């Protein structure tokens, strides 16, 4: 990994070499005790890497592993689930868990091209998920991001693209630009440059093609259409009828997926609005909010993301409008501050660490098999109920 000053930070921790760890046994050390699920995960990972467990081999059952490690089946299941997220094993009902593929021993250097890193709450945990994945241990991650204005952000993203090409990285994780009129042109230019250099690209969170079209690159993120459907459905099930969807202009294709899910939830409940209640604008603009309230008369607002929800909530409070008594508000993402807002926010939770782990697995699979068809790896979200939706559940209650 490299910081902005160009120094490389290896993601490999200073541990005993993998070849020295035998499957099913561990050496004691002076370091703090490793959680049991992590011991199981790392031993299975090492066994697959060393070839002790080969493609097609069946893993010991959860009960057998529980005995071996003197731990519960729930702990073992957590470790096996993480291997599954990394694309290393497959669970087959009735026949157990089997190894999918060996781990490549070649060290790679990957570039992170995430212009919004540091601007939004989701990309830092996604990057942490990448670095914590056992699959990343032999490899290095280089990173760079912009905290300047959006126009400068575009320029720096292209500069970083050409820097990665010059460094001949093995692959790039790219989160396309949003919110600028030139974003589509710049995103395509960046992707084309990597194509010409023969560098694989895995998209994070979003595609740069207009929804519902797709580019030719693998994408790892959440099912945005499902997220929009589920959060809107929750409001409908609790009596809301005039539900407005609010988003910023020039948002990424993820937002358009969420809008599609919102509309489908209305139709599924037999609601055919006489008026289109999707509103695009600046949630910090008092005039935008005033027009929305006057024209739409909402009893609930679905926000494209949590930051939009926080700003709408602030605008309503300035007008003396109480949330959720007069207008209910929900978001999507479940960022860190969602539970700390003046009225804690009901939202759709996405597991950013799992997105990071799946992104690493997807990139390694793409390098191993360049001719694989384009894939969308979309993780499901969970509804986190807090006070802003008006249902007043127990704190942080989650719905599947």
KAUR-V271799 format. One record per residue. RES is the residue in one small letter. PHI is phi in whole degrees, 0 to 359 (none if undefined). PSI is psi as a letter, one per 20 degrees, with the letter a starting at -180 (none if undefined). OMEGA is omega in whole degrees, -180 to 180 (NA if undefined). Layout:
RES_PHI_PSI_OMEGA, RES_PHI_PSI_OMEGA
This chain:
x_none_q_178, x_240_q_174, x_268_a_-175, x_294_i_178, x_272_j_174, x_89_j_179, x_278_p_-179, x_272_p_175, x_242_o_-179, x_287_q_178, x_278_i_-179, x_288_p_179, x_283_q_-180, x_281_n_-179, x_240_r_175, x_300_p_-179, x_305_q_-177, x_304_h_-177, x_294_i_-179, x_268_i_-179, x_257_o_-179, x_267_q_-177, x_299_p_175, x_91_i_177, x_219_q_-179, x_225_q_176, x_267_p_178, x_286_q_179, x_218_r_180, x_276_i_-179, x_285_r_177, x_304_q_-176, x_298_p_178, x_282_p_177, x_305_q_-175, x_303_g_-177, x_297_h_179, x_290_h_177, x_299_g_180, x_299_g_-179, x_301_g_-176, x_292_h_178, x_293_g_178, x_295_g_178, x_299_g_180, x_296_h_-180, x_295_h_178, x_292_g_-179, x_294_g_-178, x_282_i_-179, x_89_j_174, x_298_h_171, x_252_p_-176, x_254_r_177, x_308_p_179, x_93_i_179, x_294_q_178, x_269_p_176, x_289_q_171, x_305_q_-180, x_295_r_178, x_299_h_178, x_294_g_179, x_295_g_179, x_293_h_177, x_299_g_177, x_294_g_-176, x_299_h_-176, x_256_j_180, x_53_l_-178, x_216_r_-175, x_278_r_177, x_294_h_179, x_298_g_179, x_296_g_179, x_297_g_-179, x_299_h_178, x_297_g_179, x_294_g_-179, x_294_h_179, x_298_h_179, x_293_h_175, x_299_h_179, x_294_g_178, x_299_h_-180, x_279_i_178, x_77_k_-177, x_264_h_-180, x_224_r_178, x_228_p_178, x_267_p_179, x_243_o_-179, x_306_p_178, x_88_i_-178, x_233_j_174, x_93_a_-177, x_251_p_-175, x_237_q_178, x_287_p_-179, x_270_g_-174, x_201_q_173, x_290_q_178, x_269_p_180, x_296_p_-177, x_270_i_-178, x_290_p_175, x_285_p_179, x_236_q_170, x_244_p_-178, x_247_q_177, x_258_q_174, x_255_o_178, x_248_n_-174, x_231_n_-178, x_303_h_-178, x_274_j_178, x_299_p_-176, x_96_i_178, x_266_h_-178, x_243_r_-174, x_277_i_-170, x_271_h_-170, x_281_h_177, x_298_g_177, x_293_h_175, x_296_g_178, x_296_h_176, x_297_h_177, x_298_h_176, x_297_g_-174, x_290_h_-180, x_278_i_180, x_295_p_176, x_304_h_-180, x_294_h_-177, x_275_i_-172, x_303_g_-179, x_282_i_-168, x_245_r_179, x_238_q_177, x_242_p_174, x_256_q_-178, x_222_q_176, x_193_q_180, x_206_r_-179, x_245_p_173, x_248_j_-178, x_277_a_177, x_294_r_-174, x_299_h_179, x_298_g_177, x_294_h_179, x_300_g_178, x_298_g_-179, x_298_g_-178, x_291_h_177, x_297_g_179, x_292_h_177, x_297_g_180, x_293_h_176, x_305_g_-178, x_290_h_175, x_295_g_179, x_296_h_178, x_296_g_179, x_297_h_-180, x_278_i_178, x_55_l_177, x_295_q_-178, x_283_h_-179, x_187_r_-178, x_228_p_171, x_264_o_-170, x_237_p_172, x_254_o_-172, x_303_q_178, x_294_q_171, x_218_r_173, x_75_j_176, x_239_q_-179, x_300_h_-177, x_268_j_-171, x_303_g_-177, x_295_g_179, x_295_g_-178, x_294_g_-180, x_299_g_179, x_294_h_-180, x_295_g_178, x_297_g_-179, x_298_g_180, x_296_h_179, x_297_g_177, x_293_h_176, x_301_g_-179, x_297_h_180, x_274_i_-180, x_72_k_-178, x_256_o_180, x_296_q_179, x_237_p_169, x_244_p_-179, x_279_p_177, x_254_p_171, x_74_h_-168, x_211_q_171, x_259_q_178, x_264_i_175, x_284_q_-179, x_295_p_180, x_299_p_5, x_263_j_177, x_291_r_180, x_228_q_172, x_281_a_-177, x_268_j_-174, x_257_q_173, x_301_q_180, x_228_p_176, x_237_p_-179, x_190_b_177, x_251_r_175, x_278_n_-174, x_292_h_178, x_297_g_177, x_297_g_-180, x_299_g_178, x_297_h_179, x_295_g_-174, x_295_g_-177, x_289_h_177, x_289_g_178, x_302_h_180, x_300_g_178, x_296_g_-180, x_296_g_-179, x_293_i_-180, x_249_k_166, x_98_i_179, x_290_q_-178, x_230_g_178, x_260_n_-175, x_258_p_178, x_263_q_172, x_253_p_-177, x_240_p_178, x_210_r_174, x_283_q_173, x_294_q_176, x_64_k_177, x_289_r_180, x_290_r_-179, x_298_h_178, x_302_h_-179, x_294_h_179, x_292_h_173, x_296_h_179, x_292_h_176, x_296_g_178, x_299_g_178, x_295_h_176, x_301_g_-179, x_295_h_179, x_294_h_178, x_295_h_177, x_297_g_-179, x_295_h_180, x_297_h_178, x_266_j_178, x_77_k_-180, x_262_o_179, x_241_n_-174, x_301_p_175, x_292_h_-174, x_231_p_176, x_288_o_-175, x_258_j_171, x_274_p_-178, x_236_p_179, x_251_p_-180, x_177_a_-179, x_271_o_-178, x_295_i_177, x_269_i_-178, x_273_o_-179, x_302_h_-179, x_293_h_178, x_300_g_-178, x_293_h_179, x_298_g_178, x_296_g_179, x_300_g_-178, x_293_h_-177, x_290_g_-174, x_277_h_-171, x_256_h_-177, x_48_l_-174, x_286_q_166, x_258_i_177, x_203_q_179, x_229_p_170, x_265_p_-180, x_260_q_-176, x_300_h_178, x_201_r_-174, x_289_h_-180, x_294_h_175, x_296_g_179, x_299_g_-180, x_298_h_-179, x_287_h_176, x_295_g_179, x_300_g_179, x_296_g_179, x_295_h_178, x_293_g_179, x_299_h_179, x_296_h_178, x_264_j_180, x_75_j_179, x_268_p_-173, x_273_p_174, x_252_p_4, x_263_j_-172, x_301_g_-179, x_257_h_177, x_222_p_176, x_272_q_-180, x_227_p_174, x_224_q_179, x_230_a_176, x_217_p_174, x_133_g_-175, x_62_m_177, x_285_r_-172, x_303_g_-173, x_274_j_-175, x_302_h_-179, x_277_i_-175, x_256_i_179, x_294_r_180, x_309_h_168, x_243_o_-177, x_309_p_-166, x_267_p_167, x_285_p_-172, x_202_r_175, x_264_p_-178, x_274_p_172, x_245_p_-179, x_272_n_-175, x_293_h_179, x_297_g_178, x_295_h_176, x_299_g_179, x_298_g_180, x_296_g_179, x_293_h_179, x_297_g_177, x_299_g_-180, x_299_g_-179, x_296_g_179, x_296_g_-180, x_295_h_176, x_294_h_178, x_295_h_178, x_293_h_-180, x_289_h_-177, x_227_n_-176, x_299_h_-175, x_269_j_176, x_302_q_175, x_295_q_177, x_300_p_-175, x_235_q_167, x_254_o_175, x_257_o_-172, x_247_o_180, x_275_q_180, x_280_q_179, x_249_r_177, x_233_q_178, x_280_p_177, x_256_o_-175, x_270_p_173, x_226_a_-168, x_289_h_-169, x_294_i_-179, x_269_i_175, x_87_j_-179, x_267_i_174, x_48_l_177, x_279_a_172, x_294_q_-174, x_305_p_174, x_57_k_175, x_298_p_-177, x_242_q_173, x_255_q_176, x_288_none_NA
